């Protein structure tokens, strides 16, 4: 009986070490997938407030495809069309990919666009579900992020800004993979890129 126990124990050691090795390899693979490159927006130290008045860093959005645009809620010209473009993109994403995509609208007018105002805007535009993020930050962080997106903006009156109209797509590691400039343009190319990388 004692010999049988010893035999079983000695046979189980290679099995245990094999299981541990598999776990180690899987852990290394996961670590490799979450490594942030120098080109990632997740390196930015900026902090943002959401429409639900929560403070977040961009790296908290890691793991999803991010579709981003910069707007301001009191805009009456370009921004409503950019918002419509974002909604059109969201509507074309297949159901099996939807939970892997987040839509981020960043205010270029943080003074006016309080969390309360951003929340109202989200509700007004039917963008109040979990995949939509409306962010406001400090003037400095907003300028820095606009530079990353190649978005130019300038205050031209107390309530108006001139600004670039660019929709940007970032992969799960926060790297820019696609940009589309213009208003009311064909979104097929953007949708195809999102579907290609969303998983």
QUIPENOR-V722283 format. One record per helix or strand of 2 or more residues. SS is the DSSP state (@ for helix, = for strand). FROM is the first residue (numbers start at 1). LEN is the number of residues. If there is no record, write none. Layout:
ss:SS from:FROM len:LEN
ss:SS from:FROM len:LEN
//
This chain:
ss:@ from:2 len:32
ss:@ from:41 len:3
ss:= from:47 len:4
ss:= from:55 len:3
ss:@ from:58 len:4
ss:= from:65 len:7
ss:@ from:78 len:15
ss:@ from:95 len:4
ss:= from:101 len:7
ss:@ from:115 len:10
ss:= from:132 len:5
ss:@ from:139 len:11
ss:= from:153 len:5
ss:= from:160 len:4
ss:= from:166 len:5
ss:= from:176 len:6
ss:@ from:188 len:10
//
